[in-house]
Amino acid sequence: MQEGAPKQTRRRMAPEDRREAILDAALELFKQRGWDAVTIADVLAAAEISKGGFYHHFAAKEDLLTGLVTRMTAQALEATEAARVPATGNALDRLNAFLTETQRWTADNIEDLRGFTEIFAQPSNNVLYRRIGDAEAAAVMPMLTQMIADGVSEGVFDAADPPLVAEIMLCLSQGRQAMLADALGHAAAGDLDGGANALDRRMRAEGAALDRLLGLPEGSVRLSNPQEFKRMLAGLTQNAV
């Protein structure tokens, strides 16, 4: 350091506030530059955090991904719970309200996911994609299991093992990577309708599988939502709807 140059200052804050500041800085950088282009050093500089402060909370850059997805999933669940709890009708109505609100929340907050488009769009990033799925599953599994168990108690669902059915549902969602890459490819080329249709075909097939898992008539679980899929893909690729 040159003589007389100002020393770099670090912010003093409580550990949890520091962790949130790191995640906030990382999210903004990922949105601006994309996942691949951002380094830990970039995050440290943006958050005004020392290396020691960073490694107290995160062991590697990939842990930032887990932290961000966990935080966003918690925010999504808070919003979807607000829609699900007052939903009228039986357990199926509440499940469909939860699924619809989840899709709407994702489309509304797609800007925060744009920094991870490379992960979604490249099947070779399967390890990072799995991290995203695991973080989401850890947060969603308890609520989903309870919804299925409630449906069994009401006589609406026919599922012998609600936790297993919830696990299968989450596994289906984690298996969308290749399809999502294909849909994003269409959207990036300006074919938003083609991308949304590709996504909708997959979601219709998942809905049919869930109907059978839950012992429901065909078409009961509503996963098809082409307009929200189109809005989501437009946000991820920054194309106009």
C-alpha angles and dihedrals in degrees: 000000000000118000111268094017113137116255117243110252127216125209117246113221143144115279095252092047089050091052091051091048090054092050092046092051093045093050093052092049093048090050091050100041108013129247099285097051097054122088131193088249089058090053092048091052094046094047094040088231129144123237089251091053091051097047091048086071107022131036096196144358090267090062088063088061091053091047094049095046091047090051094046092047090053089051091048092049091051090055095043092048089055088056097040102048097059093041111125122227133038135322092284091055090051092048091051090048088053093049094046094048091047090056092045092049091050092052091046092051099036093123089073090055095047092088090065097051091113089059092050095042100048118064088199088072091070094132092056091042089053089052089057091049094047093050091050093046094052090057099038101040098080094049094044092048091051092050091053092046090051089052091052091049090051091049091242098110126046102208121139094197115029095186091053092048090049089050092051091049090053092046089055090054091049091053094066098089100104092043091048091050089053092048092049090050090057092046094047089053090054096260100121093158091054091049093047091048092051090051092045093053090055093047092049089053091049090049091053090050091050091050089059094043091053096040093244133144115266113279095025099116107063112212097140112103110146096174093055090044090053091048091049094050091046090054094048093049096032093237123145117253 
